Amino acid sequence: MQAAIYAPAGLELSEDERHFFRDSDPAAFILFKRNCCDPQQLVRLTDSLRDLSGRDNLPILIDQEGGRVSRMQPPEWPAFPAAERFAKLFEAAPSSAIEAARSNARALALMLRGCGINVNCLPLLDVRQEGASDIIGDRALGSVPMQVAALGRAVLDGMASAGVVGVVKHMPGHGRALVDSHKELPVVTASGEELEFDLEPFERLATAPMGMTAHVVYTLWDPDRPASLSPKVIGDIIRGRIGFDGWLMSDDIGMEALAGDFGSRAAGVVAAGCDVALHCSGKMDEMIAVATAVPAMSPDGEARLARAMATTMIDDDGPDMAEALAKRDALLALV
């Protein structure tokens, strides 16, 4: 099993993709808006990925946060609110906000699972900071670490109840970044006391099944390398201080925060301590470069992946999608 996650280019697999994915045997796949037309098409695509891999529990990921980060969109699928809605409700009624977030996450996961998707890159545990880049913005669950952790736990639990594994991101915290890491490399010069604030939600949810690193430099810990490429940040901070022992993926190695060719980026994040390199463009030449450079996933990585995929406990007696959405909407209407 290769230490890579790839994305198909379109609505169905090409013959070149079939041959490449079969030969490379990536650990997982991730889907984007370009891969999502309607439920029937999406089921065919996810079924074809599982058939190709020969693994019934193949992780198929998506970024379906709600709000502006939504790969599956209306009218084929319902719109889901941005995290900020739950953050605002928490300020008025914390218990109601937690239940609303859990109900929303269950409904979201039921939708995903119905299309063959079993991993969602959610929740963000980035603590929102005034004056920072809007790349996090309304995607954050709040600006208070305890609140972010409480709502994040509800999201993880709600998705797990419908058979979908969550991914906490962006470790060890993207909330202070002044620029968008999709476009350039953020450099955070915060003090140790300030960074403790950012670490707290990740520490509280250190048992999360999966995590994603941030392409952000933290000068206190490693002034020369972003977290995704830093053995010190991954080893000492994410694995050590936070205590995270889940399956760790990089953020997309195609983002402009990183430099170098795709092979060196992919090999670099794995060498730094990520279990797997995430590649999202679907471009065959880039995927071949990644496949040439990354190793097989380590035994520890395989064990972490197996544990992560076993964390869901499907509650068939829980509310269906319509009931979960109705409960969420009733609670959100409180503010």
Contacts in CASP RR format, 6 or more apart in sequence:
PFRMAT RR
TARGET T0000
AUTHOR 0000-0000-0000
METHOD contacts of the structure
MODEL  1
MQAAIYAPAGLELSEDERHFFRDSDPAAFILFKRNCCDPQQLVRLTDSLR
DLSGRDNLPILIDQEGGRVSRMQPPEWPAFPAAERFAKLFEAAPSSAIEA
ARSNARALALMLRGCGINVNCLPLLDVRQEGASDIIGDRALGSVPMQVAA
LGRAVLDGMASAGVVGVVKHMPGHGRALVDSHKELPVVTASGEELEFDLE
PFERLATAPMGMTAHVVYTLWDPDRPASLSPKVIGDIIRGRIGFDGWLMS
DDIGMEALAGDFGSRAAGVVAAGCDVALHCSGKMDEMIAVATAVPAMSPD
GEARLARAMATTMIDDDGPDMAEALAKRDALLALV
1 25 0 8 1.000
1 26 0 8 1.000
1 27 0 8 1.000
1 296 0 8 1.000
1 297 0 8 1.000
1 302 0 8 1.000
2 24 0 8 1.000
2 25 0 8 1.000
2 26 0 8 1.000
2 27 0 8 1.000
2 291 0 8 1.000
2 294 0 8 1.000
2 295 0 8 1.000
2 296 0 8 1.000
2 297 0 8 1.000
3 27 0 8 1.000
3 270 0 8 1.000
3 274 0 8 1.000
3 275 0 8 1.000
3 276 0 8 1.000
3 277 0 8 1.000
3 294 0 8 1.000
3 295 0 8 1.000
3 296 0 8 1.000
3 297 0 8 1.000
3 298 0 8 1.000
4 24 0 8 1.000
4 26 0 8 1.000
4 27 0 8 1.000
4 266 0 8 1.000
4 276 0 8 1.000
4 277 0 8 1.000
4 278 0 8 1.000
4 279 0 8 1.000
4 290 0 8 1.000
4 291 0 8 1.000
4 294 0 8 1.000
5 26 0 8 1.000
5 27 0 8 1.000
5 28 0 8 1.000
5 29 0 8 1.000
5 30 0 8 1.000
5 59 0 8 1.000
5 61 0 8 1.000
5 249 0 8 1.000
5 276 0 8 1.000
5 277 0 8 1.000
5 278 0 8 1.000
5 279 0 8 1.000
6 21 0 8 1.000
6 24 0 8 1.000
6 26 0 8 1.000
6 29 0 8 1.000
6 30 0 8 1.000
6 279 0 8 1.000
6 282 0 8 1.000
6 287 0 8 1.000
6 290 0 8 1.000
7 29 0 8 1.000
7 30 0 8 1.000
7 31 0 8 1.000
7 32 0 8 1.000
7 35 0 8 1.000
7 279 0 8 1.000
7 280 0 8 1.000
7 281 0 8 1.000
7 282 0 8 1.000
8 17 0 8 1.000
8 29 0 8 1.000
8 31 0 8 1.000
8 35 0 8 1.000
8 45 0 8 1.000
8 49 0 8 1.000
8 282 0 8 1.000
9 17 0 8 1.000
9 34 0 8 1.000
9 282 0 8 1.000
9 283 0 8 1.000
9 284 0 8 1.000
10 34 0 8 1.000
10 35 0 8 1.000
11 34 0 8 1.000
11 35 0 8 1.000
11 37 0 8 1.000
11 41 0 8 1.000
11 45 0 8 1.000
12 41 0 8 1.000
12 44 0 8 1.000
12 45 0 8 1.000
12 48 0 8 1.000
13 21 0 8 1.000
13 45 0 8 1.000
13 48 0 8 1.000
13 49 0 8 1.000
13 52 0 8 1.000
16 284 0 8 1.000
17 284 0 8 1.000
18 52 0 8 1.000
20 284 0 8 1.000
20 287 0 8 1.000
20 288 0 8 1.000
20 291 0 8 1.000
21 29 0 8 1.000
21 49 0 8 1.000
21 52 0 8 1.000
21 53 0 8 1.000
22 52 0 8 1.000
24 287 0 8 1.000
24 291 0 8 1.000
25 53 0 8 1.000
27 59 0 8 1.000
27 275 0 8 1.000
27 276 0 8 1.000
27 297 0 8 1.000
27 305 0 8 1.000
28 58 0 8 1.000
28 59 0 8 1.000
28 60 0 8 1.000
28 61 0 8 1.000
28 119 0 8 1.000
28 276 0 8 1.000
29 49 0 8 1.000
29 58 0 8 1.000
29 59 0 8 1.000
29 60 0 8 1.000
29 61 0 8 1.000
30 60 0 8 1.000
30 61 0 8 1.000
30 62 0 8 1.000
30 63 0 8 1.000
30 121 0 8 1.000
30 278 0 8 1.000
30 280 0 8 1.000
31 42 0 8 1.000
31 45 0 8 1.000
31 46 0 8 1.000
31 60 0 8 1.000
31 61 0 8 1.000
31 62 0 8 1.000
31 71 0 8 1.000
31 117 0 8 1.000
32 62 0 8 1.000
32 63 0 8 1.000
32 71 0 8 1.000
32 280 0 8 1.000
33 71 0 8 1.000
33 72 0 8 1.000
33 73 0 8 1.000
35 42 0 8 1.000
35 45 0 8 1.000
35 71 0 8 1.000
36 42 0 8 1.000
36 71 0 8 1.000
36 72 0 8 1.000
36 73 0 8 1.000
36 76 0 8 1.000
37 76 0 8 1.000
38 76 0 8 1.000
39 76 0 8 1.000
39 77 0 8 1.000
39 114 0 8 1.000
39 115 0 8 1.000
42 72 0 8 1.000
42 115 0 8 1.000
42 116 0 8 1.000
42 117 0 8 1.000
43 114 0 8 1.000
43 115 0 8 1.000
43 116 0 8 1.000
46 60 0 8 1.000
46 115 0 8 1.000
46 116 0 8 1.000
46 117 0 8 1.000
47 116 0 8 1.000
49 58 0 8 1.000
49 60 0 8 1.000
50 56 0 8 1.000
50 58 0 8 1.000
50 60 0 8 1.000
57 118 0 8 1.000
57 309 0 8 1.000
59 118 0 8 1.000
59 119 0 8 1.000
59 165 0 8 1.000
59 305 0 8 1.000
59 308 0 8 1.000
59 309 0 8 1.000
60 116 0 8 1.000
60 117 0 8 1.000
60 118 0 8 1.000
60 119 0 8 1.000
61 117 0 8 1.000
61 119 0 8 1.000
61 120 0 8 1.000
61 121 0 8 1.000
61 167 0 8 1.000
62 71 0 8 1.000
62 72 0 8 1.000
62 112 0 8 1.000
62 117 0 8 1.000
62 119 0 8 1.000
62 120 0 8 1.000
62 121 0 8 1.000
63 69 0 8 1.000
63 71 0 8 1.000
63 120 0 8 1.000
63 121 0 8 1.000
63 122 0 8 1.000
64 70 0 8 1.000
64 71 0 8 1.000
64 72 0 8 1.000
64 80 0 8 1.000
64 108 0 8 1.000
64 111 0 8 1.000
64 112 0 8 1.000
64 117 0 8 1.000
64 120 0 8 1.000
64 121 0 8 1.000
64 122 0 8 1.000
65 80 0 8 1.000
65 82 0 8 1.000
65 83 0 8 1.000
65 121 0 8 1.000
65 122 0 8 1.000
65 124 0 8 1.000
65 139 0 8 1.000
66 79 0 8 1.000
66 80 0 8 1.000
66 81 0 8 1.000
66 82 0 8 1.000
66 83 0 8 1.000
66 108 0 8 1.000
67 79 0 8 1.000
67 80 0 8 1.000
67 81 0 8 1.000
67 82 0 8 1.000
67 138 0 8 1.000
67 139 0 8 1.000
68 82 0 8 1.000
68 138 0 8 1.000
68 139 0 8 1.000
69 139 0 8 1.000
70 79 0 8 1.000
70 80 0 8 1.000
72 111 0 8 1.000
72 112 0 8 1.000
72 115 0 8 1.000
73 79 0 8 1.000
77 111 0 8 1.000
78 111 0 8 1.000
78 325 0 8 1.000
80 104 0 8 1.000
80 107 0 8 1.000
80 108 0 8 1.000
81 104 0 8 1.000
81 332 0 8 1.000
82 138 0 8 1.000
82 139 0 8 1.000
83 123 0 8 1.000
83 124 0 8 1.000
83 138 0 8 1.000
83 139 0 8 1.000
83 140 0 8 1.000
83 141 0 8 1.000
83 142 0 8 1.000
83 151 0 8 1.000
84 137 0 8 1.000
84 138 0 8 1.000
84 139 0 8 1.000
84 140 0 8 1.000
84 142 0 8 1.000
85 332 0 8 1.000
86 97 0 8 1.000
86 100 0 8 1.000
86 101 0 8 1.000
86 104 0 8 1.000
86 141 0 8 1.000
86 151 0 8 1.000
86 332 0 8 1.000
87 97 0 8 1.000
87 128 0 8 1.000
87 140 0 8 1.000
87 141 0 8 1.000
87 142 0 8 1.000
87 143 0 8 1.000
87 147 0 8 1.000
87 151 0 8 1.000
88 335 0 8 1.000
89 96 0 8 1.000
89 97 0 8 1.000
89 100 0 8 1.000
89 331 0 8 1.000
89 332 0 8 1.000
89 334 0 8 1.000
89 335 0 8 1.000
90 97 0 8 1.000
90 98 0 8 1.000
90 141 0 8 1.000
90 142 0 8 1.000
90 147 0 8 1.000
90 150 0 8 1.000
90 151 0 8 1.000
91 335 0 8 1.000
92 334 0 8 1.000
92 335 0 8 1.000
93 331 0 8 1.000
93 334 0 8 1.000
93 335 0 8 1.000
94 147 0 8 1.000
94 150 0 8 1.000
96 331 0 8 1.000
96 334 0 8 1.000
97 151 0 8 1.000
97 331 0 8 1.000
98 150 0 8 1.000
98 151 0 8 1.000
98 154 0 8 1.000
99 154 0 8 1.000
99 327 0 8 1.000
99 331 0 8 1.000
100 327 0 8 1.000
100 328 0 8 1.000
100 331 0 8 1.000
100 332 0 8 1.000
101 141 0 8 1.000
101 151 0 8 1.000
101 152 0 8 1.000
101 154 0 8 1.000
101 155 0 8 1.000
102 154 0 8 1.000
102 155 0 8 1.000
102 157 0 8 1.000
102 158 0 8 1.000
103 158 0 8 1.000
103 319 0 8 1.000
103 324 0 8 1.000
103 325 0 8 1.000
103 327 0 8 1.000
103 328 0 8 1.000
103 331 0 8 1.000
104 155 0 8 1.000
104 324 0 8 1.000
104 325 0 8 1.000
104 328 0 8 1.000
105 122 0 8 1.000
105 154 0 8 1.000
105 155 0 8 1.000
105 156 0 8 1.000
105 157 0 8 1.000
105 158 0 8 1.000
105 159 0 8 1.000
106 158 0 8 1.000
106 159 0 8 1.000
106 161 0 8 1.000
106 162 0 8 1.000
106 318 0 8 1.000
106 319 0 8 1.000
106 324 0 8 1.000
107 321 0 8 1.000
107 324 0 8 1.000
107 325 0 8 1.000
107 328 0 8 1.000
108 120 0 8 1.000
108 122 0 8 1.000
108 159 0 8 1.000
108 164 0 8 1.000
109 120 0 8 1.000
109 158 0 8 1.000
109 159 0 8 1.000
109 160 0 8 1.000
109 161 0 8 1.000
109 162 0 8 1.000
109 163 0 8 1.000
109 164 0 8 1.000
110 162 0 8 1.000
110 320 0 8 1.000
110 321 0 8 1.000
110 324 0 8 1.000
111 321 0 8 1.000
112 118 0 8 1.000
112 120 0 8 1.000
112 162 0 8 1.000
112 164 0 8 1.000
113 162 0 8 1.000
113 163 0 8 1.000
113 164 0 8 1.000
117 164 0 8 1.000
118 163 0 8 1.000
118 164 0 8 1.000
118 165 0 8 1.000
118 309 0 8 1.000
118 312 0 8 1.000
119 164 0 8 1.000
119 165 0 8 1.000
119 166 0 8 1.000
119 167 0 8 1.000
119 210 0 8 1.000
120 159 0 8 1.000
120 164 0 8 1.000
120 165 0 8 1.000
120 166 0 8 1.000
120 167 0 8 1.000
121 166 0 8 1.000
121 167 0 8 1.000
121 169 0 8 1.000
121 212 0 8 1.000
122 155 0 8 1.000
122 159 0 8 1.000
122 166 0 8 1.000
122 167 0 8 1.000
122 169 0 8 1.000
123 141 0 8 1.000
123 151 0 8 1.000
123 152 0 8 1.000
123 155 0 8 1.000
123 156 0 8 1.000
123 166 0 8 1.000
123 168 0 8 1.000
123 169 0 8 1.000
124 136 0 8 1.000
124 139 0 8 1.000
124 140 0 8 1.000
124 141 0 8 1.000
124 168 0 8 1.000
124 169 0 8 1.000
124 170 0 8 1.000
124 174 0 8 1.000
125 141 0 8 1.000
125 148 0 8 1.000
125 149 0 8 1.000
125 152 0 8 1.000
125 168 0 8 1.000
125 169 0 8 1.000
125 171 0 8 1.000
125 173 0 8 1.000
125 201 0 8 1.000
125 202 0 8 1.000
125 205 0 8 1.000
126 136 0 8 1.000
126 139 0 8 1.000
126 140 0 8 1.000
126 148 0 8 1.000
126 169 0 8 1.000
126 170 0 8 1.000
126 173 0 8 1.000
126 174 0 8 1.000
126 175 0 8 1.000
126 198 0 8 1.000
127 140 0 8 1.000
127 142 0 8 1.000
127 143 0 8 1.000
127 144 0 8 1.000
127 145 0 8 1.000
127 148 0 8 1.000
127 173 0 8 1.000
127 175 0 8 1.000
127 197 0 8 1.000
127 198 0 8 1.000
127 200 0 8 1.000
127 201 0 8 1.000
128 136 0 8 1.000
128 137 0 8 1.000
128 140 0 8 1.000
128 142 0 8 1.000
128 143 0 8 1.000
128 175 0 8 1.000
129 143 0 8 1.000
129 175 0 8 1.000
129 176 0 8 1.000
130 143 0 8 1.000
131 178 0 8 1.000
132 175 0 8 1.000
132 176 0 8 1.000
132 177 0 8 1.000
132 178 0 8 1.000
133 177 0 8 1.000
133 178 0 8 1.000
133 179 0 8 1.000
133 180 0 8 1.000
133 186 0 8 1.000
134 180 0 8 1.000
135 174 0 8 1.000
135 177 0 8 1.000
135 180 0 8 1.000
135 181 0 8 1.000
135 182 0 8 1.000
136 174 0 8 1.000
136 175 0 8 1.000
136 177 0 8 1.000
140 148 0 8 1.000
140 175 0 8 1.000
141 147 0 8 1.000
141 148 0 8 1.000
141 151 0 8 1.000
141 152 0 8 1.000
141 155 0 8 1.000
142 148 0 8 1.000
142 151 0 8 1.000
145 197 0 8 1.000
145 198 0 8 1.000
145 200 0 8 1.000
145 201 0 8 1.000
145 204 0 8 1.000
146 200 0 8 1.000
146 204 0 8 1.000
148 201 0 8 1.000
149 200 0 8 1.000
149 201 0 8 1.000
149 204 0 8 1.000
149 205 0 8 1.000
152 168 0 8 1.000
152 201 0 8 1.000
152 205 0 8 1.000
153 204 0 8 1.000
153 205 0 8 1.000
155 166 0 8 1.000
156 166 0 8 1.000
156 168 0 8 1.000
156 205 0 8 1.000
156 208 0 8 1.000
156 209 0 8 1.000
159 165 0 8 1.000
159 166 0 8 1.000
159 312 0 8 1.000
160 166 0 8 1.000
160 311 0 8 1.000
160 312 0 8 1.000
160 313 0 8 1.000
161 312 0 8 1.000
161 313 0 8 1.000
161 314 0 8 1.000
161 315 0 8 1.000
161 318 0 8 1.000
162 312 0 8 1.000
162 314 0 8 1.000
162 315 0 8 1.000
163 312 0 8 1.000
163 313 0 8 1.000
163 314 0 8 1.000
164 312 0 8 1.000
165 209 0 8 1.000
165 210 0 8 1.000
165 308 0 8 1.000
165 309 0 8 1.000
165 311 0 8 1.000
165 312 0 8 1.000
166 208 0 8 1.000
166 209 0 8 1.000
166 210 0 8 1.000
167 208 0 8 1.000
167 209 0 8 1.000
167 210 0 8 1.000
167 211 0 8 1.000
167 212 0 8 1.000
167 249 0 8 1.000
168 202 0 8 1.000
168 205 0 8 1.000
168 208 0 8 1.000
168 210 0 8 1.000
168 211 0 8 1.000
168 212 0 8 1.000
169 211 0 8 1.000
169 212 0 8 1.000
169 214 0 8 1.000
169 251 0 8 1.000
170 212 0 8 1.000
170 213 0 8 1.000
170 214 0 8 1.000
170 216 0 8 1.000
170 251 0 8 1.000
171 202 0 8 1.000
171 211 0 8 1.000
171 212 0 8 1.000
171 213 0 8 1.000
171 214 0 8 1.000
171 227 0 8 1.000
171 238 0 8 1.000
171 242 0 8 1.000
171 244 0 8 1.000
171 248 0 8 1.000
172 195 0 8 1.000
172 198 0 8 1.000
172 199 0 8 1.000
172 202 0 8 1.000
172 214 0 8 1.000
172 218 0 8 1.000
172 227 0 8 1.000
172 233 0 8 1.000
172 237 0 8 1.000
172 238 0 8 1.000
172 242 0 8 1.000
173 198 0 8 1.000
173 199 0 8 1.000
173 202 0 8 1.000
173 214 0 8 1.000
173 216 0 8 1.000
174 181 0 8 1.000
174 186 0 8 1.000
174 214 0 8 1.000
174 216 0 8 1.000
175 198 0 8 1.000
176 188 0 8 1.000
176 190 0 8 1.000
176 194 0 8 1.000
176 198 0 8 1.000
177 186 0 8 1.000
177 188 0 8 1.000
177 214 0 8 1.000
177 216 0 8 1.000
178 186 0 8 1.000
179 185 0 8 1.000
179 186 0 8 1.000
180 186 0 8 1.000
181 214 0 8 1.000
181 215 0 8 1.000
181 216 0 8 1.000
181 226 0 8 1.000
181 251 0 8 1.000
181 255 0 8 1.000
181 256 0 8 1.000
181 257 0 8 1.000
182 255 0 8 1.000
182 256 0 8 1.000
182 257 0 8 1.000
183 255 0 8 1.000
183 256 0 8 1.000
183 257 0 8 1.000
184 256 0 8 1.000
184 257 0 8 1.000
185 215 0 8 1.000
185 216 0 8 1.000
185 217 0 8 1.000
185 226 0 8 1.000
185 256 0 8 1.000
185 257 0 8 1.000
185 258 0 8 1.000
186 215 0 8 1.000
186 216 0 8 1.000
186 217 0 8 1.000
186 257 0 8 1.000
187 216 0 8 1.000
187 217 0 8 1.000
187 219 0 8 1.000
188 195 0 8 1.000
188 216 0 8 1.000
188 217 0 8 1.000
188 218 0 8 1.000
188 219 0 8 1.000
189 219 0 8 1.000
189 220 0 8 1.000
190 198 0 8 1.000
190 218 0 8 1.000
190 220 0 8 1.000
191 220 0 8 1.000
192 220 0 8 1.000
195 218 0 8 1.000
195 220 0 8 1.000
199 237 0 8 1.000
199 241 0 8 1.000
199 242 0 8 1.000
202 238 0 8 1.000
202 242 0 8 1.000
202 244 0 8 1.000
203 241 0 8 1.000
203 242 0 8 1.000
203 243 0 8 1.000
206 242 0 8 1.000
206 243 0 8 1.000
206 244 0 8 1.000
206 245 0 8 1.000
208 244 0 8 1.000
208 246 0 8 1.000
209 246 0 8 1.000
209 247 0 8 1.000
209 307 0 8 1.000
209 308 0 8 1.000
209 309 0 8 1.000
209 311 0 8 1.000
210 246 0 8 1.000
210 247 0 8 1.000
210 248 0 8 1.000
210 249 0 8 1.000
210 308 0 8 1.000
211 244 0 8 1.000
211 246 0 8 1.000
211 247 0 8 1.000
211 248 0 8 1.000
211 249 0 8 1.000
212 248 0 8 1.000
212 249 0 8 1.000
212 250 0 8 1.000
212 251 0 8 1.000
212 278 0 8 1.000
213 227 0 8 1.000
213 228 0 8 1.000
213 233 0 8 1.000
213 234 0 8 1.000
213 238 0 8 1.000
213 248 0 8 1.000
213 249 0 8 1.000
213 250 0 8 1.000
213 251 0 8 1.000
213 269 0 8 1.000
213 274 0 8 1.000
214 226 0 8 1.000
214 227 0 8 1.000
214 228 0 8 1.000
214 251 0 8 1.000
215 226 0 8 1.000
215 227 0 8 1.000
215 228 0 8 1.000
215 250 0 8 1.000
215 251 0 8 1.000
215 255 0 8 1.000
215 257 0 8 1.000
215 258 0 8 1.000
216 226 0 8 1.000
216 227 0 8 1.000
216 257 0 8 1.000
217 223 0 8 1.000
217 224 0 8 1.000
217 225 0 8 1.000
217 226 0 8 1.000
217 227 0 8 1.000
218 227 0 8 1.000
218 233 0 8 1.000
218 237 0 8 1.000
221 230 0 8 1.000
221 232 0 8 1.000
221 233 0 8 1.000
221 236 0 8 1.000
221 237 0 8 1.000
222 230 0 8 1.000
222 232 0 8 1.000
222 233 0 8 1.000
225 233 0 8 1.000
225 272 0 8 1.000
226 257 0 8 1.000
226 258 0 8 1.000
227 233 0 8 1.000
227 234 0 8 1.000
227 237 0 8 1.000
227 238 0 8 1.000
228 234 0 8 1.000
228 250 0 8 1.000
228 251 0 8 1.000
228 253 0 8 1.000
228 258 0 8 1.000
228 269 0 8 1.000
228 272 0 8 1.000
228 274 0 8 1.000
229 258 0 8 1.000
229 268 0 8 1.000
229 269 0 8 1.000
229 272 0 8 1.000
230 272 0 8 1.000
231 271 0 8 1.000
231 272 0 8 1.000
231 273 0 8 1.000
234 248 0 8 1.000
234 272 0 8 1.000
234 273 0 8 1.000
234 274 0 8 1.000
235 273 0 8 1.000
238 244 0 8 1.000
238 248 0 8 1.000
239 245 0 8 1.000
245 304 0 8 1.000
246 304 0 8 1.000
246 307 0 8 1.000
246 308 0 8 1.000
247 275 0 8 1.000
247 276 0 8 1.000
247 301 0 8 1.000
247 304 0 8 1.000
247 305 0 8 1.000
247 307 0 8 1.000
247 308 0 8 1.000
248 273 0 8 1.000
248 274 0 8 1.000
248 275 0 8 1.000
248 276 0 8 1.000
248 304 0 8 1.000
249 274 0 8 1.000
249 275 0 8 1.000
249 276 0 8 1.000
249 277 0 8 1.000
249 278 0 8 1.000
250 269 0 8 1.000
250 274 0 8 1.000
250 276 0 8 1.000
250 277 0 8 1.000
250 278 0 8 1.000
251 278 0 8 1.000
252 278 0 8 1.000
252 279 0 8 1.000
252 280 0 8 1.000
253 262 0 8 1.000
253 265 0 8 1.000
253 266 0 8 1.000
253 269 0 8 1.000
253 277 0 8 1.000
253 278 0 8 1.000
253 279 0 8 1.000
253 290 0 8 1.000
254 262 0 8 1.000
254 265 0 8 1.000
254 279 0 8 1.000
254 280 0 8 1.000
254 281 0 8 1.000
254 286 0 8 1.000
258 265 0 8 1.000
261 289 0 8 1.000
262 279 0 8 1.000
262 286 0 8 1.000
262 289 0 8 1.000
262 290 0 8 1.000
262 293 0 8 1.000
263 289 0 8 1.000
263 290 0 8 1.000
263 292 0 8 1.000
263 293 0 8 1.000
263 294 0 8 1.000
264 293 0 8 1.000
265 277 0 8 1.000
266 277 0 8 1.000
266 279 0 8 1.000
266 289 0 8 1.000
266 290 0 8 1.000
266 293 0 8 1.000
266 294 0 8 1.000
267 277 0 8 1.000
267 293 0 8 1.000
267 294 0 8 1.000
267 295 0 8 1.000
268 277 0 8 1.000
269 277 0 8 1.000
270 276 0 8 1.000
270 277 0 8 1.000
270 294 0 8 1.000
270 295 0 8 1.000
275 297 0 8 1.000
275 298 0 8 1.000
275 300 0 8 1.000
275 301 0 8 1.000
275 304 0 8 1.000
275 305 0 8 1.000
276 297 0 8 1.000
276 301 0 8 1.000
277 290 0 8 1.000
277 294 0 8 1.000
279 286 0 8 1.000
279 287 0 8 1.000
279 290 0 8 1.000
297 305 0 8 1.000
319 327 0 8 1.000
END
